[in-house]
Amino acid sequence: EAVAAEWMLEFACSCLCRHFAEQSGAEFWRWRDVAQALISGLSQIPPHQKKTVYLCQLLIRIAQGKSLGLQFENDQRISPLESALSFWTLLEREEIKLEKLHEEIRRLIQIQIVAVHMENRYFKEASEVLERLFTDSESDKPLRVKLATVIKTKDPYVPLLQSFSYSLLISKIKSYIELFMKENETNFLIQEATKHVVSKGLGATALQNRPVEVNENGKSNLETKQRFVLSIILLRDCTFLSGLNGKMQNCCLDFDSSLFWIYINCLLGLNSTQNVGQNEVSLACSRRRQKWTPKEDLELKSGVREFGVGNWAKILAHGNFNNRTSVMLKDRWRTLSKIK
């Protein structure tokens, strides 16, 4: 589960970067929800994923930077951009290169924090945020003095603010994203997604028929199976973990598909991986001919007691059934209810 969450977080971060760069709003917000759900599920951030988490949080806040009514921090004085600055600081600590770009982006965020307040006529708040942003260091003093002068003019369209505009900030963030993506190794899910796109008409079939590694003892390589199954599930246009509580909402996956449950069984090691390549129709037909055993009926009744009527996917996943689908469970329950 932890490994799968790491893959998904890397994948979500890649999608956020791409859609931020392309300014495709709807897709960006969709992957924002995915990323936030995955980050919320972390008990602690793995050291190798700190940059990934920080970048996701940065992009989410930069995208909402002009919405002063939106709060990311408990302190209501902290605007989205000021919150973004804290994550940019964390990102800087994780890197020793790109010093010039780091400094440019830092300055742009600082200037725009003030500029956005001024655009909304919050001049008092602009002065207060200026006090929070800058230390008494000599390097900060020139910009601090300039911004203090700008605030006194109460003019959000002075040359300084126009020269260091929000669009320039977005452009610099895009430059950073491009370097980030080049320097970070493409993860497994991105590789599989790329192959999926390239294959065009093949869809999931090409991945479905991929041979699974087997070691000397004849046991399937579990990690390979997990990667294989997870990539297939993800590539079927599924909005995975779209709810902040980890619930699957608006998901395009067909949970009643027999093929889906073959994948799940493969992931859990319940079926041999050869089953994945079999024809879905023939498997479904063979299932229809199977008679329900008393043991399966008891499993179904127990599942309904535990999870409730209608939660067939959960009941199937936790019960001991012989090659069934959630549709079969639903139909059988209807039959048992009539008998009763």
N, C-alpha and C positions, 0 to 999 in steps of 0.2 A: 504493500500500500504506500509506504514511504517513497519507494523508488518510482512508482507510477506517479505520485504527486509531484516529484521532482521533474519528471519528463513533462508533465502537464504544465507546470509553472514555467519551464523554459519555453515550451511551445506557446503559452499564453503571452509571455513577454515578447517573443518574436512577432506574434500577431499584433500586439499593441504597437510595437515599433513600426511595423509596416503600415498599419492603418493610420497612425499618427503622421507618418511621412506623407501618406497619400491623402490626408485630410478626409478620410471616409468615416464620417461621424457615427453612423449607425453601427458599423462593424467595430469601430473603436470602443463604443460603449458596451457592446456585447462582450468583447474580450476583457474589458475592464471588470465586468461582473465576475467573469471566470477567474481572473487574476486575484481579485479581492477575496473570493471564496477560498481559493487555494492558500493564499497568504494567511487568512484568518484561521485556517486549519493547521497551521504550523505551530507546534509547541515552542519551538525555537528555530531561528534561521540557521541552516547549515552554513558553515563558513564559505564553502565554494559557491553558495547561491546568494550571498549578501548583495553583490552588485545587481543581480537579477531582480531581487525584491526592491532594492532602492530605486532602480530605474523604472520599474512598474509604478511605484508610488510617485515618483517625480513626474512621469508623463501624465498620470491621472490628474495631478494637481495643476500642471501647466495648462492642460486642456480646459480646466475650469478656472483659470487664473483671474479672469475678469468678473467672476461671480462673487462679489463680496458677501453676499448673503449666505453662501455655502460654507459650512464649517467642517474642517477635517481634524481640528484639535479641540481639546476640552476648553482651552482658553478662547473665548469668543472674540478676542481682539485679533487673533491670528488669522490672517486671510489665507486663501488657498496658495497664493504665491509665496507668502512667508513660510508656510508649511513646506512648500516645494524647495525653498532654499535650505531648509534643514536636511532634506534628503540629498540635495546636491552636495552639501558639506560631507555627508557620509560617503557619497560616491567618490569624492575627491580623496578621501582618506584611504580608499581601496586601490587607488591608482597612483603611480609615480610619474607616469608619462602625461602628455597632453597638457602641460602646465599653462601654455598660452590660451588654449581653448577653454580650460577650466576657469581661468581668470576672466575671460571675456563673458562667459555665461554667468558667472557669479555677479559680475557688475551689471549685466543686463537684467538679471532677476531683481537685484537690489533697486535699480532705477525704476523698473516697472512696478514694483511693490508701491513705491511712492506715486508713480504716475497714475495707476489705477485708482488709488484713493482720491487723487486730484480730479480725475475725470468724473468721479461721482460726487464732487464738491465736498469731500470729507477732508478739509484742510487741517483741522485739529488732529484728526487721526493720522494724517500724513506726517505731521510733526512728531507725534508720539512714536510712530513706527520707525522714523529716522533715528530716534534715540536708541531704539532696540537694535537696529541693524548694524550700527557702526561703533567700533571700539575707539579708543583714543590713540590708536597707532598712527604714526606719521603717514603711512601708505594710504590710510583711509581718509585722512583729513581733507585733501583737495575735493574729492567727490562729495564728501559730507557737506562741506561749505557751499558747493554749487547747488546741491539739492535743497539745502536750507534756504538759499536765496530764491530758488524757483518756487518753493512753497509760499514764501512771503508775497510773491507776485500774484498768487492765486490764479495763475494762467496755465492750464494743462497743455497748451499748444506752443510752449516756448521751444526754441531750436534744440536745446539739450534733450528734451523728452522726445522730440520728433526724430532726432538723430539716432537715439537708442530706443527704437520703437518696439512694440510687441511683436510685429511681424519679423523684425530682425532677431528677436529672441527665439521665435519659432524656427527660423532658418538655422540658427546656431545649434539648437537642440537636434535638428535633423542631421546636421553634420556630425554631431556626437553619436547619434544613433547609428549612422553609417559606419563609423569607425568601430563602434561597439560590436556590431554584427560581423564585421570582417575579422575582428580579433578573437571572437568567441567561436569555438568550434560548433559547427552545425549539429544539433542534437538528433537523436534517432527519429523522433516523430517528424521533424522537418525533412529529413532525408526521405522517409517513406511518403510524406505528402507530396514531395517533389516528383518522385517516381509515379505517384498516382496521377498527378496532373499531366505528366509527360505521356503516360500510357493512353490518355484520352478515353477511347471507347472501351478499354479493358476493365475499367472500374476496379472493384475489389478482387476480381477473379485472379489477376496476376499475383497479387499478394496472397490470396487464398491458397494457391497451389504451390507456394514456396516451400521447399523441403525444410524440415526442422532438424537442427543438429542433434545427433545422438552420440553419446559417449561410448566408451569401450564396454561398459556394462549393459548397454542397450537401453539405458534410462534417458528419457527426453531431457534436453537441456531446458530447465525451468525458466531461466532468464530469457532465452530465445523465445519460448512460448509466450511469456508475458509480454515481451516487446511486440511480438507478432500480433497477438490478440488485441492489445491496447491500440496499436496503430490502425488495425482494421476498424475497431469500434469508433475511434476518433475520426477516421476518414469518411465515415458514413454521414457526414454533415450533421453531427450531433452537437448540440449546445451543452457541453459537459459541465456539470456542477454550476449551473447558472444562478442558483440561489445562494445567498450569503451563508445559509446554514447547511450548505452541502446538498440541498435537495435538487433533483433533476427536474427542471421545468422547461416546457416548450421543446421537448426533445424529439428529434426527428427519427430516432431509432425505434424500430418496431420490436417491442419487448415480447410480443407474441410470436415472433418469427422463430421457426425452428432453427434456422441457421445462427441466429443470435445466441441461442442457448447452447448450441454446439461450441461456439467461441468461448462462452463463459465456462462451460464444462472443461474445455481444453485448458483454460487459464487456471482452473482449480485442480487440474490433474485428474478429473473424473473419467475422462474418455481418452482413448489414444488419439494422437494427432492425425492419424490417417483419416479419421472421421471427418475432419474439416474439409477434405477434398471431395467427399462424396456428394452425390446429387441431392439437393435439398428436397426435391419433390418426392423422390423414392423414400427418403427418410421419413418424411411427413406421412406418406402412405403407410409405411410399415408401422408407424406409431398408431395410426387409426385402427389397425387390425388387432392391436394388443388389447386384451381384456383387462379390466381393472381387477386387481387382487384385493382381498380383504385387508392386507397390510397397507396397500396404497390408500385405501379408503380411510383407514385409521390415521395415516399421515396427513391426509387432506383435512380431516375433521380437527386434528390437533393443530394444524396450521391455521385454520379458520378461527379456532379459539384464541390462538396467540396473536394473530395479526389482523383478524377481522375479515369479513366478507368483502371481496373486491380487490384485496391486496395479493393477487395471484402471483405476481412476480416474486414478492418476498417469500410467499409460501413455497414456491417452487425452488427458490434458491436455498432455503433452509431445510426443506423436507427431503426424504429419501424416496424419490420416485424413479420409475423405470422408463427413462427416455421420453418424458412428457414435456408438453409446453404449457404455458399459463392459460392458453385458450382451452386446452384439454381439461385443466383443473377447474376452470369456470363451468364448462359443460357438465363435467362429472358432478360438481356440487349442485347444479340445477337438477340433475337426475336424482341425486340422493335426497334432496329437499322434497321432491315429488313423492318419492317412496315413503319418506317419513310422514 
